[in-house]
Each structure stands twice: as structure tokens, then as C-alpha cells.
Amino acid sequence: MKSRLMICAACVASPLFFSPLAHAGHDYGDGRDQSSIVYAGPADIVKVSELSSRGGLFADNEIIVEGKLIKQVDDETFLFEDGSGQILMEVDRDFSNLTVSAEDIVRVFGRYDGSWGAPEIEAESIRVLKP
């Protein structure tokens, strides 16, 4: 009976002990805890010009863009430019720990929204590739 009680206690205690270690994230500089690697190699990059010309195809889809945040429009909106065009980008306050200048090249993982008003990208993750 005593051994069953100890086994049961171990079963209850082990998830409590190991769970925080398994889910411990790392701050990779974009203001969010992440457990994925930081990869700066090739990716399926979409150009801004492709978004505007084929808006319906990308509407509310996850995309990856690379370029520069060239101007802050308001508290959470920036003008993004990639050499093929410009688009508004909504950047949540989750990225408050990230410092980006207008000269930095960034890779942005987000969602394209071209359905209402001015098309924009809602940033979900931002990585500085070249400061």
C-alpha cells in the first residue's frame, strides 16, 4: 500500500516539476517567448507587390516578408518597404522589447489582410536579420 502511495505521489509531482522545464521559452529579441530556433536562412518570402496584385489569394493567409520598417505611423502601425512596394504593418505591443531602426532588415511572419480598407500585414513575429 505504501509503495502504491509513493508511485501515485511521484506521478502527480513529476508533471509539476518537469512541465515548466519542458515549456521554458527563450527570448529571441522579438518580445515574445519562443521555443523555436532563430533561422536567418532562405524562406518562402512574399514581395509586397505580389500581395497587392493578388490580394484575394493571400487574404488572411500567413506570409513571410523581408524588408525595412521605414516609418512609424502611430503607436502600433508602421510603414514597411521591401524594394517592390510599401504596405502598412500592425505591430502589437508584444514587441516592446525589440529595437528596430529604419535601416535594419527584418523578417516578419504575419497575416496579410486586404479585405477591408487599406491592405496591411499583422505581424506575429519579427526578427532582425541585419542591423
N, C-alpha and C positions, 0 to 999 in steps of 0.2 A: 504494500500500500504506500509506504514511504517513497519507494522508487517511482511509482506512478505519479505521485505528487510532485517530485523533483522534475520528472520529464515534462509534466504539464507546465510547471513554472518556467522551465527552460524554453518551451515552445512559445509561451506568452512573452517572455523577456527578450528573446533573440530578435524578433522583428522591431521591437522598440529600440534596441541597441544598434542594429545594423542598418535600419531604414534611413536614418539621417546620413550615414556614410554613403549609402548607395545613391542617394539623391542630391548629394552635395554638389552644387554647381560651381562654376568658376566665372569670375567677371572678366570678360574679354575686352573691356573697354567700350562697349556699346550701351552700357547702363542696364543690362539685363543679365541675370544669372543664366548660364548656358552650360550644358554638359557635352556639347558637340565641339569638334575641333575648329580651329580658325584656319580656313583654307583660302589662300590668295591666288590659286592657280586658275586654269581655264574653267569657265562655267557657261551655261547657255544664257548669254546676255541678250537682252532685247533692246533695240535702239528706240529712242523717243519718237523718231519719225515713223517707225513701224506701229507704235501704239496709236498715233493719231490717224494714220491712214487705214488701219484695220481695227478700229476701236471696238466693234462688236465682237471680234474674235477674242480679244484679250479682256473684255469687260468682266470685272470682278474675278479675274484669274490671278494666281500667284505668278510673279515675274521677278527677274533679276536685272537690274540696270547698274551701269558704272558710269561715273562722271563726277561733277562737282556741284555742291550746294553753293550757288553763286550769290544769293541774296536772301536775307530773311524778310519775309513779307509781314508776318505777325508772330505772335507767341509760338504757334505750332506749325506755321506754314513757311516753306522755303521754295525758292525757285531753283530747280535742278536743271543742269545742262550737260549733255553728253557729246556734243560735237555735231549731232544730227538734228537737234532741236531742244526746246525748253518745255518744261512742264512743272506745275505746282506739285509739291510734295508735303503731305501732312506728316509731321514728326511728333509723336506723343512725348509727354514729359518723362516717359520711361527712359529716355536717352539723356537725361540731365547731367549724367557723369561723363558724357562724351564731348570732347572738344574737337571741333572741325573748323578749319579756315576755308575761305573761298578758293584757296589754291590746292587743297587736299583732294585727292582722287578717292572716292568712296564706292563701295559696292553695297547696293541697297536691295534687300529682299523685302518684297511687299506685294500689295494688291493694286491693280490698276482699276480705277473707277472712272469710266467715261460715260456713264448713263445719265447723270443729272448735272446740269450747269457745266462749268469748266472741268475738263478732264484732270484727274490728279492721281498720284500714287500715294497710297497709305503705307508708310514704312513700318515694317515689322522687325527688321534687324538692319543695322548699319555697321559696316566695317571700314575703317580707314586703310586703304591699300598703300598709298604713297603720300606721306606728309610733305 
